Amino acid sequence: MTEPGRPRGPGGDQSAGRTAPGRDRGPREARGAARRARRAAWVGRADRLPPGARAWTHGEVHDLAARAATVLAGHGVRPGDRVLLALPDSLAWVTAFLATARLGAVAVLVDPELPATDHAFLAEDTGAALRVSGPGLEERFTGRDRLGADTICSASCRTSAARSC
């Protein structure tokens, strides 16, 4: 079903205006997607954020992830390595996950609320090259192969676009 006013291709099909796979759709498609998002109320929902929080664009998040990937690489993470992520749902989790994927490493997602014995088992069993954990879990993942989420965020948030990380 086409949108009202959308051109139809030859024979009445809906292929008019579509691009071949792999081709850049360009600004016209982006404007159309933005228009549909506004109509569906997918944007401008800042009223749904907790007090003091801010909305992040995909571009800002991916910029943070690119910077975090350099931090992870600086700690020896290489393609194929496992990186254990024991983080609560947060911007730090998303950043660390995307940074790990960007390096071609494997994110091992671990519930930060697990007992210490489970964390120790998972860290050993997975053979994680690096363990990334949030506040309060420092004693569970000690040593050179542990990185705090605060370290990733502070190193990643040194850009003007991400100053309020």
Residue, then its C-alpha position, 0 to 999 in steps of 0.5 A: m500500500t502506498e502513501p497518498g500522493r506517492p508515485r507508482g512505478p510502471g504497471g502500478d507497482q510501488s517501486a517508483g522512488r526506491t533505490a537499488p540495494g546498497r545505494d545511498r538513499g540521499p537527503r530526500e529519503a532522510r527528510g521523508a523518514a524524519r517526517r514519518a517519525r514526527r507524525a508517529a511521535w517518535v521524536g520530541r519525547a523529552d518529557r519522557l526522560p528522567p529529570g536531569a537526563r538528556a536525549w542522545t542522537h544515534g550519531e552522538v552514541h556512535d561517536l562515543a562508541a568509536r572513542a570507547a573502541t580506542v580505549l578498549a583497543g588501548h587495553g589490548v582488546r583485539p578482534g575475536d577477543r571476549v569482553l565481559l560487560a557487567l553493566p546496568d542499562s545505561l549509556a555506558w552499557v550501550t557505548a561499551f557494547l557498540a565499542t566491543a562490536r566495532l573492534g570485532a570482539v565478542a561482548v559477553l553480557v553479564d547481569p551486574e546483579l549476579p552474586a560474586t561467585d557467578h561473576a568470578f565463574l563467568a569471567e574465568d569460564t569465558g576467558a574474557a580479555l577484558r572485564v568492564s564493570g560499573p560502580g560497586l563491582e570493582e572488587r569482583f573484577t580486579g587486576r589489569d584486565r578490568l576497566g571501569a565504565d567511568t573510565i570508558c565514559s570519561a575518555s569517550c566524552r571529551t568531545s564537544a558533542a558529548r560533554s554531558c556524558 
